[in-house]
Amino acid sequence: MIINIRQLSSNIKQEYLIDGDFSCRGKLGSFNRFQRITLSAQNQLLYAKYHFKNPINYIPLIDMLGFNKLSRVFHIYDSTGFCGEFLYTEHGFAQKHYIIKAHDLLLPCYEYSHDKFNYISVYLGETQIALIETYLVVNDLKYKHKIYLLDDYENLKEILALFVLYYANYNFTKRFHMSAGVFTTKSFSYSKYKDKYSPSWQRTNFPNDNFWGKTNLYN
């Protein structure tokens, strides 16, 4: 399945429209990155709330001493209560990645940037189950994201959509800005997990689609 996430506003309000194989709205905090992140559709609500970890995780360069430094922790809640968390782990030079814990699953998420796109490869064990693309050419600092998710893992669609908002909260969100117009960013990243990004994964699993939509109107 394919999910499109489009930022509707950027400044005091941080609002998103999620559409594609399911539709809902997303919202980030207006004032800082520690506020609640919400995903809402009709009468259903999924949200993530900042969680303060052990103070040792806030010591600079602690990961270089052999510790697994955990940060950017948000707990996830649905109508039944706590159901998972997002976090960022640093465990050595250029060894950093995000983790999703939900539905009794642990999903490591690896970043890779190249030229005008940012990518996140989502894994379950050794299998890649999703790819998240973000286009780095933006109008009025409003970003567009796209999720490619294998159909066998459709039950994770809301969690992944919420994760994109969480990721944008730390990496793309601009608050209280006065900018307008088109901005182009070319990004190149260095990571020991670079091999986790496969340029052929999207073409193999979604051969009739790219970031812009259908590549063949007859399929």
Secondary structure in CASP SS format (residue, H / E / C, confidence):
PFRMAT SS
TARGET T0000
AUTHOR 0000-0000-0000
METHOD secondary structure of the structure
MODEL  1
M C 1.00
I E 1.00
I E 1.00
N E 1.00
I E 1.00
R E 1.00
Q E 1.00
L E 1.00
S E 1.00
S E 1.00
N C 1.00
I C 1.00
K C 1.00
Q E 1.00
E E 1.00
Y E 1.00
L E 1.00
I E 1.00
D E 1.00
G E 1.00
D C 1.00
F C 1.00
S C 1.00
C E 1.00
R E 1.00
G E 1.00
K E 1.00
L E 1.00
G C 1.00
S C 1.00
F C 1.00
N C 1.00
R C 1.00
F C 1.00
Q C 1.00
R C 1.00
I E 1.00
T E 1.00
L E 1.00
S E 1.00
A E 1.00
Q C 1.00
N C 1.00
Q E 1.00
L E 1.00
L E 1.00
Y E 1.00
A E 1.00
K E 1.00
Y E 1.00
H C 1.00
F C 1.00
K C 1.00
N C 1.00
P H 1.00
I H 1.00
N H 1.00
Y H 1.00
I C 1.00
P C 1.00
L C 1.00
I H 1.00
D H 1.00
M H 1.00
L H 1.00
G C 1.00
F C 1.00
N C 1.00
K E 1.00
L E 1.00
S E 1.00
R E 1.00
V E 1.00
F E 1.00
H E 1.00
I E 1.00
Y E 1.00
D E 1.00
S C 1.00
T C 1.00
G E 1.00
F E 1.00
C E 1.00
G E 1.00
E E 1.00
F E 1.00
L E 1.00
Y E 1.00
T E 1.00
E E 1.00
H C 1.00
G C 1.00
F C 1.00
A C 1.00
Q C 1.00
K E 1.00
H E 1.00
Y E 1.00
I E 1.00
I E 1.00
K E 1.00
A E 1.00
H C 1.00
D C 1.00
L E 1.00
L E 1.00
L E 1.00
P E 1.00
C E 1.00
Y E 1.00
E E 1.00
Y E 1.00
S E 1.00
H E 1.00
D E 1.00
K C 1.00
F E 1.00
N E 1.00
Y E 1.00
I E 1.00
S E 1.00
V E 1.00
Y E 1.00
L E 1.00
G C 1.00
E C 1.00
T E 1.00
Q E 1.00
I E 1.00
A E 1.00
L E 1.00
I E 1.00
E E 1.00
T E 1.00
Y E 1.00
L E 1.00
V E 1.00
V E 1.00
N E 1.00
D C 1.00
L C 1.00
K E 1.00
Y E 1.00
K E 1.00
H E 1.00
K E 1.00
I E 1.00
Y E 1.00
L E 1.00
L C 1.00
D H 1.00
D H 1.00
Y H 1.00
E H 1.00
N H 1.00
L H 1.00
K H 1.00
E H 1.00
I H 1.00
L H 1.00
A H 1.00
L H 1.00
F H 1.00
V H 1.00
L H 1.00
Y H 1.00
Y H 1.00
A H 1.00
N H 1.00
Y H 1.00
N H 1.00
F C 1.00
T C 1.00
K C 1.00
R C 1.00
F C 1.00
H C 1.00
M C 1.00
S C 1.00
A C 1.00
G C 1.00
V E 1.00
F E 1.00
T E 1.00
T C 1.00
K C 1.00
S E 1.00
F E 1.00
S C 1.00
Y C 1.00
S C 1.00
K C 1.00
Y C 1.00
K H 1.00
D H 1.00
K H 1.00
Y C 1.00
S C 1.00
P C 1.00
S C 1.00
W H 1.00
Q H 1.00
R H 1.00
T H 1.00
N H 1.00
F C 1.00
P C 1.00
N C 1.00
D E 1.00
N E 1.00
F C 1.00
W C 1.00
G E 1.00
K E 1.00
T C 1.00
N C 1.00
L C 1.00
Y C 1.00
N C 1.00
END
